[in-house]
Amino acid sequence: MIDILLMVVSAFIIILSLLQSGKSDGISSAFSGGEGLNLFANVKERGVEKILSRATLICGIIFFALVIASLKF
């Protein structure tokens, strides 16, 4: 049962990660000298981006808990 839940949660994490927009200019701008390269910039998420980000975080926590629960000591 836990194995099926792990597969479902991992599929949700993949889908949610692909739906999120990129938060940086990409690695090409780092090599080409793109302006405004600040990896630690405080960027506020709004609307759908915030919902997707939080849903991904929650799915990640659930995935981690399921992996811990599935360990057989």
PyRosetta script that sets phi, psi and omega in degrees:
from pyrosetta import init, pose_from_sequence

init()
pose = pose_from_sequence("MIDILLMVVSAFIIILSLLQSGKSDGISSAFSGGEGLNLFANVKERGVEKILSRATLICGIIFFALVIASLKF")
pose.set_psi(1, -43.6)
pose.set_omega(1, -179.5)
pose.set_phi(2, -66.2)
pose.set_psi(2, -33.8)
pose.set_omega(2, 179.4)
pose.set_phi(3, -62.9)
pose.set_psi(3, -39.8)
pose.set_omega(3, 178.3)
pose.set_phi(4, -66.6)
pose.set_psi(4, -42.0)
pose.set_omega(4, 177.7)
pose.set_phi(5, -62.7)
pose.set_psi(5, -38.5)
pose.set_omega(5, 177.4)
pose.set_phi(6, -61.7)
pose.set_psi(6, -42.2)
pose.set_omega(6, 179.4)
pose.set_phi(7, -65.9)
pose.set_psi(7, -41.4)
pose.set_omega(7, -179.9)
pose.set_phi(8, -65.8)
pose.set_psi(8, -46.0)
pose.set_omega(8, -179.9)
pose.set_phi(9, -65.0)
pose.set_psi(9, -39.5)
pose.set_omega(9, 178.9)
pose.set_phi(10, -66.0)
pose.set_psi(10, -36.0)
pose.set_omega(10, 175.9)
pose.set_phi(11, -64.0)
pose.set_psi(11, -41.4)
pose.set_omega(11, 177.2)
pose.set_phi(12, -62.6)
pose.set_psi(12, -40.7)
pose.set_omega(12, 179.4)
pose.set_phi(13, -63.2)
pose.set_psi(13, -42.6)
pose.set_omega(13, 179.0)
pose.set_phi(14, -62.9)
pose.set_psi(14, -47.1)
pose.set_omega(14, -179.0)
pose.set_phi(15, -62.8)
pose.set_psi(15, -45.9)
pose.set_omega(15, -179.7)
pose.set_phi(16, -64.7)
pose.set_psi(16, -36.7)
pose.set_omega(16, 178.7)
pose.set_phi(17, -66.5)
pose.set_psi(17, -38.5)
pose.set_omega(17, 179.6)
pose.set_phi(18, -71.8)
pose.set_psi(18, -27.2)
pose.set_omega(18, 179.8)
pose.set_phi(19, -76.6)
pose.set_psi(19, -21.4)
pose.set_omega(19, -178.1)
pose.set_phi(20, -73.7)
pose.set_psi(20, 144.5)
pose.set_omega(20, 176.7)
pose.set_phi(21, -81.1)
pose.set_psi(21, 156.1)
pose.set_omega(21, 178.8)
pose.set_phi(22, -66.5)
pose.set_psi(22, 138.6)
pose.set_omega(22, -177.7)
pose.set_phi(23, -98.6)
pose.set_psi(23, 0.8)
pose.set_omega(23, 179.1)
pose.set_phi(24, -133.4)
pose.set_psi(24, 172.3)
pose.set_omega(24, -179.7)
pose.set_phi(25, -78.4)
pose.set_psi(25, -10.2)
pose.set_omega(25, 179.9)
pose.set_phi(26, 101.1)
pose.set_psi(26, 166.2)
pose.set_omega(26, -176.6)
pose.set_phi(27, -74.6)
pose.set_psi(27, -23.5)
pose.set_omega(27, -179.3)
pose.set_phi(28, -66.1)
pose.set_psi(28, -34.4)
pose.set_omega(28, 179.3)
pose.set_phi(29, -72.5)
pose.set_psi(29, -23.7)
pose.set_omega(29, 177.6)
pose.set_phi(30, -68.9)
pose.set_psi(30, -37.0)
pose.set_omega(30, -179.5)
pose.set_phi(31, -84.0)
pose.set_psi(31, -29.0)
pose.set_omega(31, -178.0)
pose.set_phi(32, -90.8)
pose.set_psi(32, -0.6)
pose.set_omega(32, 177.2)
pose.set_phi(33, 83.3)
pose.set_psi(33, 35.0)
pose.set_omega(33, 178.4)
pose.set_phi(34, -62.1)
pose.set_psi(34, 142.9)
pose.set_omega(34, -177.4)
pose.set_phi(35, -77.9)
pose.set_psi(35, 153.5)
pose.set_omega(35, 174.3)
pose.set_phi(36, 74.8)
pose.set_psi(36, 28.6)
pose.set_omega(36, 179.3)
pose.set_phi(37, -81.4)
pose.set_psi(37, 100.3)
pose.set_omega(37, 177.8)
pose.set_phi(38, -132.2)
pose.set_psi(38, 102.2)
pose.set_omega(38, -174.1)
pose.set_phi(39, -68.8)
pose.set_psi(39, -22.4)
pose.set_omega(39, -176.5)
pose.set_phi(40, -109.8)
pose.set_psi(40, 28.6)
pose.set_omega(40, 179.4)
pose.set_phi(41, -68.6)
pose.set_psi(41, 141.4)
pose.set_omega(41, 178.9)
pose.set_phi(42, -87.6)
pose.set_psi(42, 101.1)
pose.set_omega(42, -177.0)
pose.set_phi(43, -108.9)
pose.set_psi(43, 123.5)
pose.set_omega(43, 179.2)
pose.set_phi(44, -79.7)
pose.set_psi(44, 132.3)
pose.set_omega(44, 174.9)
pose.set_phi(45, -92.5)
pose.set_psi(45, 141.3)
pose.set_omega(45, -178.9)
pose.set_phi(46, -135.1)
pose.set_psi(46, 151.5)
pose.set_omega(46, 172.8)
pose.set_phi(47, 62.3)
pose.set_psi(47, -128.7)
pose.set_omega(47, -175.1)
pose.set_phi(48, -64.7)
pose.set_psi(48, -36.1)
pose.set_omega(48, 179.6)
pose.set_phi(49, -61.1)
pose.set_psi(49, -39.5)
pose.set_omega(49, 179.3)
pose.set_phi(50, -67.4)
pose.set_psi(50, -41.2)
pose.set_omega(50, 179.1)
pose.set_phi(51, -64.2)
pose.set_psi(51, -45.6)
pose.set_omega(51, 179.0)
pose.set_phi(52, -63.1)
pose.set_psi(52, -39.9)
pose.set_omega(52, -179.6)
pose.set_phi(53, -65.1)
pose.set_psi(53, -45.0)
pose.set_omega(53, 179.3)
pose.set_phi(54, -68.1)
pose.set_psi(54, -38.8)
pose.set_omega(54, 178.3)
pose.set_phi(55, -63.7)
pose.set_psi(55, -38.8)
pose.set_omega(55, 177.7)
pose.set_phi(56, -65.3)
pose.set_psi(56, -41.4)
pose.set_omega(56, 178.3)
pose.set_phi(57, -62.8)
pose.set_psi(57, -45.0)
pose.set_omega(57, -179.3)
pose.set_phi(58, -65.0)
pose.set_psi(58, -43.0)
pose.set_omega(58, 177.5)
pose.set_phi(59, -63.3)
pose.set_psi(59, -36.4)
pose.set_omega(59, 177.0)
pose.set_phi(60, -65.1)
pose.set_psi(60, -40.9)
pose.set_omega(60, 177.8)
pose.set_phi(61, -65.9)
pose.set_psi(61, -42.6)
pose.set_omega(61, 177.6)
pose.set_phi(62, -62.7)
pose.set_psi(62, -42.4)
pose.set_omega(62, 178.9)
pose.set_phi(63, -60.6)
pose.set_psi(63, -46.1)
pose.set_omega(63, 179.9)
pose.set_phi(64, -61.3)
pose.set_psi(64, -43.4)
pose.set_omega(64, 179.7)
pose.set_phi(65, -64.8)
pose.set_psi(65, -39.5)
pose.set_omega(65, 178.4)
pose.set_phi(66, -66.7)
pose.set_psi(66, -37.5)
pose.set_omega(66, 177.9)
pose.set_phi(67, -64.6)
pose.set_psi(67, -43.4)
pose.set_omega(67, 177.8)
pose.set_phi(68, -63.2)
pose.set_psi(68, -41.2)
pose.set_omega(68, -179.0)
pose.set_phi(69, -68.5)
pose.set_psi(69, -27.4)
pose.set_omega(69, -177.1)
pose.set_phi(70, -84.2)
pose.set_psi(70, -9.4)
pose.set_omega(70, 178.9)
pose.set_phi(71, -66.0)
pose.set_psi(71, 135.9)
pose.set_omega(71, 179.3)
pose.set_phi(72, -108.4)
pose.set_psi(72, 111.7)
pose.set_omega(72, -178.2)
pose.set_phi(73, -85.3)
pose.dump_pdb("model.pdb")
